[in-house]
Amino acid sequence: MHTVKALLSWGLLLQLSTAACPFAHPEAAVHQRRDDKPAPTEDEFLKKFEVEDGESWMTSDVGGPMGDQRSLRAGQRGPTLLEDFIFRQKLQHFDHERIPERVVHARGAGAHGTFTSYGDFSNLTSASFLSEEGKKTPVFVRFSTVAGSRGSADTARDVHGFATRFYTDEGNFDIVGNNIPVFFIQDAIQFPDLVHSVKPSPDNEMPQAATAHDSAWDFFSSQPSTMHTLFWAMAGFGIPRSYRHMDGFGVHTFRFVTDDGKTKLIKWHWKTLQGKASLVWEEAQVLGGKNADAHRQDLFDAIASGNAPSWELNVQVVDEDRALAFGFDLLDPTKFIPEELAPLQPLGKMTLDINPTNYFAETEQVAFQPGHIVRGVDFTEDPLLQGRLYSYLDTQLNRHGSPNFEQLPINMPRVAIHNNNRDGFGQMFIHKNPIHYNPNTLNNGFPAQANQTTGRGFFTAPGRKASWYLVRELSATFDDHWSQPRLFFNSLTPVEQQFLINAIRFEASHIKSEQVKRNVLVQLNRISNDVAKRVAEALGMEAPAPEDTYYHNNVTQGVSIFNNTLPTIAALRVGILASVKSLDEATSLKERLAKEKLLVTVVGESLAEGVDQTYSSADATGFDAIIVAPGAEELFKTENTSPLFPTGRPGQVLLDGYRWGKPVGGLGAGSAALESTGVPSTPGVYTEEDAEKLVGGFKQGLATFKFTDRFPLDSDSDSYLN
Ligand code: HDD
């Protein structure tokens, strides 16, 4: 009571002299916030929440030591008693272990790391994490596929999520992006329709994590805004080699805002410093069955082996008045800005070097939102982005049951939180301030209001305005759905174009409805008559006549995957096919390759010393390159069967590796295996007597990654069906 009285009198005093009193000045609040302990590093921060079980007694949830392996019963053969709180607590906790999986992007993997700014970018943005050279900000990234459920295979053909949380010293900032710079639809109100069409059918829950079914292609072909993203997904972008080998994009146009309120339009682009690389479709399908965890394993192993992957953060910057200058609308998320029109400007580098400690606590509970922005970044009127700003908050409430999900360790900002949001399920904070409203005088106006000029407040770009008639319409500047997929297709190498066409052939061949197949051809034909014809022929259908409204021969840079050499081969996987009868050369080859930071597996008939994997489980999907060691050649002869592995397995590993475009080869006598298996001597096939020379060849081969001349093209014959 006394306290309240005291506060009241303070309040009265303050009311009388607010303007003059320095104590009531909002700067004081800022000062107070700045005085809070400096943000600890990510590692230290989460450590406070870690639980070690070493040298401890088991306890109940409320701390009493106990044992939990026998329920309390009325006699050894009697019923279990309700009074057994240990039993009830354990079972109840188990029954509630699951939270709803993400309605999209359910399957994913995450990692912690650090973002380092290349410089002071205050001329572009007041975002504090970009305010000085060398400034470090902890990050957490979650990569994902979109359509599959939590247990689906990593290698399903899909758009891939690339969501980054920056724990900045001015609050959390999320870029919730994908590995493809465009999206299927233009208005968020259609998102449930898109997702319903792509997800398994509601009657039989099939197919899992796949778009090769009628409803998906019915939607795609009825909603032509999907065509552009579809083309990217059908190309190598849908089946990346790993999360490490893909770029990330913010997709929408956002705004940068400077301290004095000046704005620019921007697009975010993470460029992988491992280089872009993709699987081929058959390989991805087999890998999905052999190792559903391939991508999360790759990320985890790369970090655990000291080969932390990195990405460079770039922006494309465009003046506000040029939103329509490129022949499309920058508010339309189905369009990307070709790099020739707005070059990439590098801002900093992110390295992911810490694996999560607990998948559920970190990767599953992380709650990204495009609405998590910081001072210096603002939204645009992109109607897809506008809808996302609602959906992510809503979905987190569904998943976590309370708005206090922001207080979970993985979601907690690394700065102190001061506001009047209170209570709710699972409240973690003990708020000491009883004056939980604003304006107030009883707490001297604290927490005080920050704004653009005072307290480095979060602010909306001052130049933004909105006022027009209410409509349920999109601008006519969103109407062209076909020119950019054509630009994308034109810019791919012939073999990538072939892969894209083969992917559509595969998917469309699963469509049962003739009408849907015809609709697909109509849309493809608006992009390219060549594409429509090649798909139609494989479907045994007639292609529509050319419809050249959107046809053009423009190309752009930077969209090809296979036209690049990888800048690093670190943490790529090499399989040495060996025999337990002579492991010496395989062992020394492994040591030599490991010096190149490669992850090397020696395969043998049994797990003898020096063998990492047996032929019974090995297959080409596990390796980026395959070498036959001397002594193993005998295993490749067809007459040599063994009960230790399926007949022909060694040859199959080698041949599949060759067929899927990987570098393959033999050392010394091992080279004979290539001949007996029928691997021809073409680029990317290395046979050497000398291990050093062989390693040199393989290093180049791995950087090339896929030898694409091994894949037949339609253009190789007049009609590929002959
Ligand atoms: Fe979304 C998750 C990316 C459009 C609604 N989205 C989610 C994740 C990523 C994206 C990477 C997973 C985040 C994580 O790892 O936890 N989404 C995108 C991109 C889009 C996009 C790049 C287009 C530019 N999304 C989009 C729309 C809506 C949603 C239009 C709804 C109107 N997305 C969601 C969601 C999810 C989600 C339902 C599911 C789980 C979650 O949010 O946290 O709210």
Residues whose N, C-alpha, C, O or C-beta is under 5 A from the ligand:
A	BS01	HDD	R102 V103 V104 H105 R142 S144 G161 F162 A163 V176 G177 N178 F183 A188 F191 G250 V251 V366 F368 L384 G387 R388 S391 Y392 T395
